[in-house]
Amino acid sequence: MGGDLRFEISQNAYIKLILHALKHRTSAVNGLLLGRISGPTDVIEIADSVPLFHSSIGLLPQLEISLLLIEEYYAAKGLNIVGYFHANERFDDYEVGGVAKNIGDHISRFFPHAALLLLDHRKLEALPKRKDRSPVMELYTRETPKNWKLAGSDGSSQLTIKEPLANMVLLDYISSEKWQDVVDFDDHLDDISKDWLNPDLFK
């Protein structure tokens, strides 16, 4: 696989992560990306996502528990952890912070082509006016062992959404306050009856 990576995220995986961030607007939140390398073009397909935390975001024990459970469940479906999603606490913070880098680095040890997706609050806020089809996330890829690089500005690695109308569907879910139904691992660890797989979220 060459240096320029292409990532394609499914509508449900994409929307789930954004709804998770909207549910916890005053907190940093994170999530995992599940997928596979597809076909001769080496596109990394992000087929699903799992919302992780909104309060214990940097705590290692909870992270390790969640990674084990998620890896075990999705391996049976032929999917691997292929990346990490992060939304910063502050609306005007567009930096990839220490926690995001550390978790991204950890995932990269097992999947060297991992993506790090950072929510762009400006693009999300502008979405109702612009009706843009591009993701409201920035893609970072690992340039060196110590450096995550913003992709796409030089025509290199890029992120696309598999379904072209995903942002329209997202806006519908936002207007109906669908984010209230998202369950993350924090919720599951507090109450194990809450299902971190969110099986009914899009029904």
FENSUL-V400422 format. One record per pair of residues at least 12 apart in sequence whose ideal C-beta (glycine too) atoms are under 7 Angstrom apart, sorted by sequence separation. I is the first residue (numbers start at 1). J is the second residue. D is the distance in Angstrom with one decimal. If there is no record, write none. Layout:
i: {I & I}
j: {J & J}
d: {D & D}
This chain:
i: {35 & 104 & 124 & 138 & 139 & 183 & 184 & 33 & 34 & 123 & 139 & 183 & 17 & 34 & 52 & 86 & 34 & 183 & 33 & 34 & 84 & 100 & 120 & 141 & 182 & 32 & 119 & 120 & 31 & 32 & 119 & 120 & 139 & 31 & 84 & 118 & 139 & 182 & 13 & 31 & 32 & 50 & 84 & 96 & 117 & 118 & 139 & 181 & 31 & 29 & 30 & 96 & 117 & 118 & 137 & 30 & 84 & 29 & 83 & 115 & 116 & 135 & 29 & 81 & 94 & 115 & 135 & 27 & 30 & 27 & 114 & 28 & 81 & 82 & 24 & 81 & 84 & 91 & 20 & 48 & 80 & 83 & 133 & 17 & 47 & 82 & 83 & 84 & 85 & 86 & 87 & 116 & 13 & 16 & 82 & 83 & 13 & 17 & 83 & 108 & 133 & 8 & 13 & 16 & 132 & 10 & 13 & 46 & 49 & 6 & 7 & 8 & 9 & 10 & 46 & 6 & 8 & 32 & 44 & 5 & 7 & 34 & 63 & 127 & 1 & 58 & 36 & 57 & 36 & 128 & 35 & 36 & 96 & 104 & 127 & 34 & 34 & 34 & 35 & 101 & 34 & 32 & 33 & 33 & 33 & 32 & 33 & 96 & 30 & 31 & 30 & 30 & 29 & 28 & 28 & 28 & 27 & 21 & 17 & 44 & 44 & 30 & 33 & 21 & 18 & 18 & 5 & 7 & 1 & 18 & 66 & 14 & 62 & 62 & 54 & 56 & 51 & 53 & 55 & 7 & 52 & 53 & 54 & 51 & 52 & 53 & 5 & 50 & 14 & 9 & 11 & 6 & 11 & 15 & 4 & 5 & 6 & 7 & 8 & 9 & 10 & 11 & 14 & 18 & 22 & 4 & 9 & 8 & 15 & 19 & 11 & 15 & 23 & 22 & 23 & 11 & 15 & 19 & 23 & 19 & 20 & 19 & 20 & 16 & 16 & 16 & 12}
j: {47 & 116 & 136 & 150 & 151 & 195 & 196 & 46 & 47 & 136 & 152 & 196 & 31 & 48 & 66 & 100 & 49 & 198 & 49 & 50 & 100 & 116 & 136 & 157 & 198 & 49 & 136 & 137 & 49 & 50 & 137 & 138 & 157 & 50 & 103 & 137 & 158 & 201 & 33 & 51 & 52 & 70 & 104 & 116 & 137 & 138 & 159 & 201 & 52 & 51 & 52 & 118 & 139 & 140 & 159 & 53 & 107 & 53 & 107 & 139 & 140 & 159 & 54 & 107 & 120 & 141 & 161 & 54 & 57 & 55 & 142 & 57 & 110 & 111 & 54 & 111 & 114 & 121 & 51 & 79 & 111 & 114 & 164 & 49 & 79 & 114 & 115 & 116 & 117 & 118 & 119 & 148 & 46 & 49 & 115 & 116 & 47 & 51 & 117 & 142 & 167 & 43 & 48 & 51 & 167 & 46 & 49 & 82 & 85 & 43 & 44 & 45 & 46 & 47 & 83 & 44 & 46 & 70 & 82 & 44 & 46 & 74 & 103 & 167 & 42 & 99 & 78 & 99 & 79 & 171 & 79 & 80 & 140 & 148 & 171 & 79 & 80 & 81 & 82 & 148 & 82 & 81 & 82 & 83 & 84 & 84 & 85 & 148 & 84 & 85 & 85 & 86 & 87 & 87 & 88 & 89 & 89 & 87 & 85 & 113 & 115 & 103 & 115 & 119 & 119 & 124 & 113 & 115 & 113 & 136 & 185 & 135 & 185 & 189 & 184 & 186 & 182 & 184 & 186 & 139 & 184 & 185 & 186 & 184 & 185 & 186 & 141 & 196 & 161 & 159 & 161 & 157 & 162 & 166 & 156 & 157 & 158 & 159 & 160 & 161 & 162 & 163 & 166 & 170 & 174 & 157 & 162 & 162 & 169 & 173 & 166 & 170 & 179 & 179 & 180 & 169 & 173 & 178 & 182 & 179 & 182 & 182 & 184 & 182 & 198 & 201 & 202}
d: {4.9 & 4.3 & 4.3 & 6.1 & 4.4 & 6.0 & 6.6 & 4.7 & 6.0 & 4.1 & 6.3 & 5.8 & 5.0 & 4.4 & 5.8 & 4.1 & 6.6 & 5.6 & 5.6 & 6.9 & 6.9 & 6.4 & 5.5 & 5.0 & 6.4 & 6.6 & 6.8 & 6.2 & 5.3 & 4.8 & 5.7 & 5.4 & 6.3 & 5.8 & 5.3 & 6.4 & 6.9 & 6.6 & 6.9 & 4.7 & 6.3 & 5.5 & 4.9 & 6.5 & 4.5 & 4.7 & 4.1 & 5.7 & 5.2 & 7.0 & 4.8 & 5.9 & 6.1 & 6.5 & 6.7 & 5.9 & 5.6 & 6.8 & 6.6 & 5.9 & 4.1 & 5.4 & 4.7 & 5.7 & 7.0 & 6.5 & 5.7 & 4.7 & 5.7 & 6.7 & 6.7 & 5.4 & 7.0 & 5.5 & 3.9 & 6.3 & 6.8 & 4.8 & 3.9 & 6.6 & 6.1 & 4.8 & 5.5 & 5.1 & 5.9 & 6.1 & 3.5 & 5.3 & 4.6 & 5.5 & 3.9 & 5.6 & 5.3 & 5.1 & 6.6 & 6.4 & 6.5 & 6.8 & 6.5 & 5.3 & 6.1 & 5.4 & 5.1 & 6.5 & 6.4 & 6.4 & 4.0 & 6.3 & 6.6 & 4.8 & 4.9 & 5.4 & 4.1 & 5.4 & 6.8 & 7.0 & 6.8 & 5.9 & 5.6 & 6.3 & 6.1 & 4.9 & 7.0 & 5.9 & 4.8 & 4.6 & 6.6 & 6.1 & 5.9 & 6.1 & 5.9 & 6.6 & 5.9 & 6.3 & 6.4 & 4.4 & 6.9 & 6.2 & 4.4 & 6.1 & 6.7 & 5.5 & 5.3 & 3.7 & 6.7 & 6.3 & 6.3 & 5.5 & 6.8 & 4.2 & 6.1 & 5.0 & 4.9 & 6.4 & 5.7 & 4.3 & 5.9 & 3.9 & 4.8 & 6.3 & 7.0 & 7.0 & 6.3 & 5.4 & 7.0 & 6.8 & 5.6 & 5.1 & 6.2 & 6.8 & 4.7 & 6.7 & 6.9 & 6.6 & 6.1 & 6.1 & 5.9 & 6.2 & 5.4 & 6.4 & 6.0 & 5.8 & 5.5 & 3.8 & 5.0 & 5.0 & 5.9 & 6.3 & 5.7 & 6.6 & 6.5 & 6.8 & 6.4 & 6.6 & 4.5 & 4.3 & 5.7 & 4.7 & 5.3 & 5.7 & 5.0 & 4.1 & 5.7 & 6.2 & 6.8 & 5.3 & 6.6 & 5.2 & 6.6 & 6.4 & 4.2 & 5.1 & 4.2 & 4.2 & 6.6 & 6.4 & 6.3 & 5.9 & 5.2 & 4.1 & 4.9 & 4.9 & 5.9 & 6.8 & 6.5 & 6.5 & 5.6}
